[in-house]
Amino acid sequence: MTALLETLIENREMVQPNHSNNLETAHGGNVMLWMDEIGAMSAMRFSGETCVTARVDRMNFERPIQVGDVAFISAYVFEAGRTSIKTRLRTYREDLRTGEREKTTESVFTFVAVDDDGKPTPVPDLTVESERGDELRREALEYDTGDR
């Protein structure tokens, strides 16, 4: 799969007490782990290869996620190099009863596709085939370059 929208992965995690810090909110390390896993899935869907984390750009933790709340994580590929894949990640606190979401965390993770021997391997070109894909790519590039 090489089209941007085909790389979109969304997942939810219920924040349990074992995910929390002493303030009864999601520990930042757990949020980062969930984002890394979903980002890797997006990169693998794009490349058709195993992908490993190479870089995490700034992690902006804007607000907490309370124990009992749901963390909604969204990831998609917005740029690809020869073997590297940039993925935009956003986490929201979601109220399952109302569907309301509030952004809590945001970042760009870079993954590298690797072969069975763990060596970097080429990835396909990314295509954007819709207005929604164009909009997501533009948003990700603006975030990535700091033009927020």
Phi, psi and omega per residue, in radians:
M1 nan 2.314 -3.123
T2 -2.210 -0.130 -3.121
A3 -1.424 2.415 -3.077
L4 -0.895 -0.897 -3.073
L5 -1.117 -0.429 3.086
E6 -1.256 -0.257 3.133
T7 -1.613 -0.083 -3.104
L8 -1.162 2.110 3.087
I9 -2.155 2.323 3.082
E10 -2.268 2.447 -3.108
N11 -2.599 2.811 3.111
R12 -2.214 2.532 3.030
E13 -2.265 2.248 3.030
M14 -1.407 2.166 -3.127
V15 -1.352 1.979 -3.127
Q16 -1.779 2.869 3.127
P17 -0.953 -0.603 3.134
N18 -1.248 -0.149 3.078
H19 -1.665 -0.028 -2.928
S20 -1.793 2.887 3.021
N21 -1.713 -2.976 -3.110
N22 -1.259 -0.074 3.073
L23 -1.730 0.120 -3.132
E24 1.051 0.649 3.006
T25 -2.171 2.795 -3.120
A26 -0.977 2.262 3.065
H27 -1.153 2.350 -3.111
G28 -0.968 -0.595 3.118
G29 -1.127 -0.624 3.085
N30 -1.202 -0.739 3.105
V31 -1.058 -0.754 3.130
M32 -1.113 -0.703 3.091
L33 -1.051 -0.833 3.136
W34 -1.068 -0.721 3.125
M35 -1.134 -0.717 -3.142
D36 -1.094 -0.752 -3.136
E37 -1.130 -0.797 -3.120
I38 -1.205 -0.680 3.083
G39 -1.080 -0.727 3.117
A40 -1.120 -0.693 3.100
M41 -1.064 -0.728 3.118
S42 -1.096 -0.799 3.140
A43 -1.104 -0.689 3.133
M44 -1.221 -0.660 3.088
R45 -1.059 -0.717 -3.141
F46 -1.164 -0.878 -2.969
S47 -1.520 -0.422 -3.028
G48 1.276 0.289 -3.108
E49 -2.263 2.849 2.954
T50 -1.143 2.431 -3.139
C51 -2.218 2.470 3.120
V52 -2.097 2.630 -3.134
T53 -1.261 2.232 3.121
A54 -1.921 -0.523 -3.051
R55 -2.788 2.486 2.987
V56 -2.125 2.050 3.073
D57 -1.380 3.132 -3.050
R58 -0.688 2.411 3.060
M59 -1.893 1.995 3.132
N60 -1.754 1.915 3.070
F61 -1.697 1.784 -3.014
E62 -1.562 -0.527 3.132
R63 -2.769 2.749 -3.092
P64 -1.403 2.858 3.006
I65 -2.062 2.052 -3.074
Q66 -1.293 2.658 2.982
V67 -0.981 2.334 -3.108
G68 1.687 -0.342 3.062
D69 -1.403 2.947 3.100
V70 -1.895 2.337 3.004
A71 -1.647 2.069 3.087
F72 -1.781 2.096 -3.074
I73 -1.993 2.312 3.134
S74 -2.169 2.353 3.131
A75 -2.467 2.531 3.008
Y76 -2.717 2.651 3.099
V77 -1.410 2.326 3.114
F78 -2.167 -0.131 -3.132
E79 -2.790 2.517 3.114
A80 -2.408 2.473 3.035
G81 -1.824 -2.615 3.137
R82 -1.228 -0.818 3.121
T83 -2.222 -0.091 -3.058
S84 -1.818 2.719 -3.061
I85 -2.424 2.144 3.087
K86 -1.687 2.288 -3.092
T87 -2.158 2.281 3.070
R88 -1.547 2.275 -3.136
L89 -2.221 2.385 3.043
R90 -2.418 2.440 3.081
T91 -2.070 2.448 3.141
Y92 -2.208 2.609 2.906
R93 -1.501 2.182 -3.065
E94 -2.085 2.389 3.004
D95 -1.662 1.897 -3.075
L96 -1.111 -0.473 -3.111
R97 -1.267 -0.629 -3.074
T98 -1.905 -0.322 -3.076
G99 1.425 0.011 3.140
E100 -1.200 2.445 3.123
R101 -2.224 2.585 3.083
E102 -2.376 2.126 -3.097
K103 -1.101 2.346 3.140
T104 -2.038 -0.604 -2.984
T105 -2.575 2.568 -3.094
E106 -2.616 2.542 3.111
S107 -2.933 3.026 2.948
V108 -2.155 2.205 3.075
F109 -1.929 2.444 3.038
T110 -1.901 2.268 3.119
F111 -2.020 2.729 3.040
V112 -2.102 2.295 3.069
A113 -1.341 2.359 -3.138
V114 -2.242 2.632 3.110
D115 -1.502 -2.997 -3.096
D116 -1.124 -0.342 3.102
D117 -1.656 0.071 3.136
G118 1.407 0.232 3.139
K119 -1.644 2.485 3.102
P120 -0.951 2.438 -3.111
T121 -2.326 2.556 -3.093
P122 -1.053 2.626 3.089
V123 -2.044 2.782 3.129
P124 -1.256 2.970 3.020
D125 -1.319 2.535 3.082
L126 -1.483 2.350 3.054
T127 -2.012 2.655 3.079
V128 -2.171 2.039 -2.964
E129 -2.036 0.223 -3.109
S130 -2.682 2.859 3.074
E131 -1.089 -0.703 3.124
R132 -1.089 -0.735 3.086
G133 -1.080 -0.745 3.083
D134 -1.042 -0.764 -3.129
E135 -1.112 -0.791 3.128
L136 -1.108 -0.743 -3.140
R137 -1.123 -0.766 3.123
R138 -1.061 -0.792 3.111
E139 -1.039 -0.770 -3.120
A140 -1.143 -0.751 3.121
L141 -1.121 -0.692 3.090
E142 -1.102 -0.767 3.109
Y143 -1.111 -0.791 -3.075
D144 -1.087 -0.597 -3.126
T145 -1.610 0.001 3.080
G146 1.512 0.161 -3.118
D147 -1.572 1.018 -3.101
R148 -1.581 nan nan
